[in-house]
Amino acid sequence: MTWDVRPCDSAPEFRDALSSIWHYFGRSAPRDDQIASLAPILPAERVHAARDQGRIVGGAGVFPFLMTVPGGRLRAAGVTVVGVLPTHRRRGVLTAMMRAQIDDCRARGESVAYLWPSEDRIYGRFGYGMASLTGEIDVAREHVAFRDSPDAFGQARLVRLTEAEPFVAPVWERVAAAVPGMFARTAEWWKVRTLTDPDWRRAGGGELQCVVVEAGGGPVAYALYRVNVAFDHGLPSGSVSVVEVMGDSPRATRAIWRYLLDVDWTARIVARQVPIDSPLFLLTAEPRRLRFSVRDGLWVRLVDVGTALSTRTYAGPGSVVVEITDEFCPWNAGRWRIGDGGAKRTTEEADLRCDVAALGSVYLGGFTWAQLAAALRVEETRPGALVRADALFHTAVAPWCPEIF
């Protein structure tokens, strides 16, 4: 069946398209305040709606991002609020929306699309590959000592959310510009998304707090967190729930974590979206006590292979020829010579063969070609090609995004 999929052109259509995913959150439609928090940063024309006889039965949106890749930044599509009503599942609605969305991204010059999947089995068939890992800690406060006694660094102070952007935005930007997978936040994003604290976001927890560490005349680190108060027989049993923590240097990062780990009247510190290469492993005296757990993070889809591969940089000289298959976006298929000169089509024999989803897994540096080969996801047709490819794609910083969008 052919579905009518078009961008939304009115506020009611925007609401109906979002309602497709809100159904799975246990509500028939987003509330007015939720619409108000999305509308300024999610243009209605970037939300595709699938229609059945004029009635919207599915929606898929895109945040227009400037995403960091190794050595640079590029325009990217942050895919979000994707959902199909249960009345229309398994009938090709999602495929039709993904088709329209990818074509629209290509037309707009967004060479990469990426997302946080609600289910990890969905997006591989559309060419997305798992591109990063993310972690979570849940540590008891009596086990938060550092391996070494840190020297004093900076001064921490609490800042009201309404006054926080001038302090936190520069820190975010310095970190985001260097970490693959992060994106440039606009002033509107800070206002309606990051530094707002509606009741529905608290989920029964405490108010969103902002602490800033200043050193050398300016902010160098910050954290957004909640104190969830609880007592058991007069003893603290609550937690600090870390929403976002950012430091622009090793000393700044250590200082902001020391603050969070020392908040009184709490029993545990819980943090989600912790980078897989977090310094906490080597900072803490008992790293096992962090109870660090790992899950998949960002999934990446190369919309325009040539532009995406030519925008990022490579770690060494030389090149490798990769033969790519891409059934969903056939314009990407073929052999590409990839190296410090970018990516160009070639008729030379391939060194490696893979599908576009595998290419998405190595694009940000989150996984290696050797790991893909071990999982039978890439074929090495010339001996030594995996080693050369890994030398080229190596990154010093693991890809990460601290916010599920």
Secondary structure, DSSP 4 states (H G I P E B T S, - for coil): ---EEEE--SHHHHHHHHHHHHGGGT-SS--HHHHHHHTTTS-GGGEEEEEETTEEEEEEEEEEEEEEETTEEEEEEEEEEEEE-GGGTTSSHHHHHHHHHHHHHHHHT--EEEE--SSTTSGGGGT-EE--EEEEEEEEGGG--BSS-PPP-SEEEE--GGG-HHHHHHHHHHHHTTSTT-BPPPHHHIIIIIS---HHHHTT---EEEEEEEETTEEEEEEEEEEE--EETTEE--EEEEEEEEESSHHHHHHHHHHHHT-SS-SEEEEEEEETT-THHHHBS-GGGG--EEEE--EEEESSHHHHHHHS--SSS-EEEEEEE-SSSGGG-EEEEEETTEEEE--SPPSEEEEHHHHHHHHTSSS-HHHHHHTT-EEE-STTHHHHHHHHH--SS----SS--
